Amino acid sequence: MSWLENLLMIAGILLDVFAAMEIQGAMIARIRKRTIVIACTVVAGLELIFYFIGFVICRLLAINGYVSDPMNYGEIVAVVVLAFLGIRLIAKAIKREFIQEKRKDVLRVWDYIKIVVVSCIYTAAAGCACGLVGTTIWQIITIILLISVLMVLAGLYTGLHFGFEMKTVAYVAGAALLWGVGAEIFLHRVIEII
């Protein structure tokens, strides 16, 4: 997969993290530097760990010959994962779950870790697709680190200044990104129309 496809895929997956951090940002009185550093480290670290788990497992399957055509299967896995994640984000946008607003002085990791771990499961699936295709690992490390930090910062500050109403837009934008990348991979690489 190209660097642009990887960038858009990771950005789409991490828009779920943006929404989670936006909710947390809406409930804290002020954002401390320590809070930002911890949140960025936790999110980026978890995303990288889950990505590498998926990448290594599927890369070993491809290298050892357990998958007959890893490039083709990797692209098909990527399309399926992107489609399902897009559907999940749209469902979250439509659902508009109730959020118990309660002002906090401090943001704790346990307040947002569950949502980040669920997002990381999809990152692991994306890592599996990249492992089958044979994507350059350093490119993905850079993309995950940058996008994770950007989504955490943007989510916290958007929540702090505007509340958490933008999370619905983030879910729809994430689904659009994921479906766009999935359609491009499907049309360009799987059935080779464009």
KATAGI-V774829 format. One record per residue. N is the residue number from 1. RES is the residue in one letter. OMEGA is omega in radians with two decimals (* if undefined). Layout:
# KATAGI-V774829
N/RES/OMEGA
N/RES/OMEGA
This chain:
# KATAGI-V774829
1/M/-3.11
2/S/-3.13
3/W/3.13
4/L/3.09
5/E/3.10
6/N/3.14
7/L/-3.12
8/L/3.12
9/M/-3.14
10/I/3.10
11/A/3.12
12/G/3.11
13/I/-3.06
14/L/3.01
15/L/3.01
16/D/3.07
17/V/3.07
18/F/-3.12
19/A/3.12
20/A/-3.13
21/M/3.09
22/E/3.09
23/I/3.13
24/Q/3.13
25/G/3.13
26/A/-3.05
27/M/3.12
28/I/-3.07
29/A/3.08
30/R/-3.09
31/I/3.10
32/R/3.12
33/K/3.13
34/R/3.10
35/T/-3.14
36/I/-3.12
37/V/-3.13
38/I/-3.12
39/A/3.13
40/C/-3.13
41/T/-3.13
42/V/-3.10
43/V/-3.12
44/A/3.13
45/G/3.12
46/L/3.13
47/E/3.14
48/L/3.14
49/I/-3.12
50/F/3.11
51/Y/-3.12
52/F/3.08
53/I/3.11
54/G/-3.12
55/F/-3.07
56/V/-3.13
57/I/-3.09
58/C/3.09
59/R/3.09
60/L/3.07
61/L/-3.13
62/A/-3.10
63/I/-3.10
64/N/3.04
65/G/3.12
66/Y/3.09
67/V/-3.01
68/S/3.14
69/D/-3.01
70/P/-3.13
71/M/-3.13
72/N/3.12
73/Y/3.11
74/G/3.12
75/E/3.09
76/I/3.08
77/V/3.13
78/A/-3.14
79/V/-3.13
80/V/3.13
81/V/-3.13
82/L/3.12
83/A/-3.13
84/F/3.12
85/L/3.06
86/G/3.10
87/I/3.13
88/R/3.14
89/L/3.09
90/I/3.09
91/A/3.10
92/K/3.12
93/A/-3.13
94/I/-3.07
95/K/-3.13
96/R/-3.07
97/E/3.13
98/F/3.13
99/I/3.11
100/Q/-3.13
101/E/3.12
102/K/-3.12
103/R/-3.14
104/K/3.06
105/D/-3.04
106/V/3.05
107/L/3.14
108/R/-3.12
109/V/-3.08
110/W/3.13
111/D/-3.06
112/Y/-3.02
113/I/-3.10
114/K/3.14
115/I/3.14
116/V/3.14
117/V/3.09
118/V/3.07
119/S/-3.13
120/C/3.09
121/I/3.09
122/Y/3.05
123/T/3.08
124/A/3.10
125/A/3.06
126/A/3.07
127/G/3.09
128/C/3.12
129/A/3.13
130/C/3.10
131/G/3.10
132/L/-3.11
133/V/3.14
134/G/3.14
135/T/3.09
136/T/-3.02
137/I/-3.10
138/W/3.09
139/Q/-3.12
140/I/3.09
141/I/3.14
142/T/-3.12
143/I/-3.12
144/I/3.13
145/L/-3.11
146/L/-3.09
147/I/3.10
148/S/3.14
149/V/3.13
150/L/-3.12
151/M/3.11
152/V/3.14
153/L/-3.12
154/A/3.14
155/G/-3.14
156/L/-3.09
157/Y/3.06
158/T/3.10
159/G/-3.13
160/L/-3.04
161/H/-3.02
162/F/-3.08
163/G/-3.05
164/F/3.12
165/E/-3.14
166/M/-3.10
167/K/3.10
168/T/3.09
169/V/3.12
170/A/3.11
171/Y/-3.13
172/V/3.11
173/A/3.10
174/G/3.11
175/A/3.13
176/A/3.09
177/L/-3.10
178/L/3.12
179/W/3.10
180/G/3.11
181/V/3.11
182/G/3.11
183/A/3.13
184/E/3.12
185/I/-3.13
186/F/-3.09
187/L/-3.05
188/H/-2.99
189/R/-3.07
190/V/-3.14
191/I/3.00
192/E/3.07
193/I/-3.13
194/I/*
